[in-house]
Amino acid sequence: MANIPTPHITAKEGDFARTVLMPGDPLRSKFIAETYLENPVLVNNTRGVQGYTGTYKGKRVSVMASGMGIPSIGIYSYELFNFYGVENIIRIGSAGGIGDDVHVRDIVIGMSAYTNSNFGRQYGFDGNVAPCCSFPLLMKAWESAAKLGITPKVGALYSSDIFYDEAGSAGILKKLGVLATEMEAAGLYLNAARAGKNALAICTISDHIFTGEALPAEDRQTTFTQMMEIALDIA
């Protein structure tokens, strides 16, 4: 294909499966490939953003990191959807709890994603958007979690461009029923909508904004296995 390799992905045509799992952290991508995939092959390592393709229970699956923030996942998901023929991207990442009924290590699935980003303006709508996930992927994830004995929290995420938010937006969003904050889902959902593809964000709560609970970085990298197993099951 004329558009590949891209400036950010050096994989060849056909190197990616139809479904790509997308953690933010390249080390989490490596962990998933080495822990769960049979015969994983490194298909991209440009800028240290590792992408692998292998099989999981007989299904061909890819996993590649997105980096942090909407601009980063915006690039990688756009190129995968539009140039590499990927049909489904499942974000698997950490999130900060906002809701009172959300606790550290809970699984949260983003039905929609509020955002303070202007990323969606490029598509010509001069207003506020809260893009939604793929409903078929959401239903599959819910059913998969039930098989694993997991009850996820399902609702709105907040995809923020700001990590250290001095405006205190979380308090306002909590009143609106937002479950958790992260930095990527809204960009992924918008790119999927524009490309006519499917996207879902499955997050594990790594800390809570209001209670102060938090997990160390190593735990975030290697112990958030429930969301990984859900994503792999529906890939």
Secondary structure, DSSP 8 states (H G I E B T S, - for coil): -TT-S-SS----TT-S-SEEEE-S-HHHHHHHHHHH-EEEEEEE-GGG--EEEEEETTEEEEEE---SSHHHHHHHHHHHHHHS---EEEEEEEEEE-STT--TT-EEEEEEEEES--GGGGGT--S----B--HHHHHHHHHHHHHTT---EEEEEEE-S-SS-TT-HHHHHHHTT--EEESSHHHHHHHHHHHT-EEEEEEEEEEETTT--B--HHHHHHS-HHHHHHHHHH-
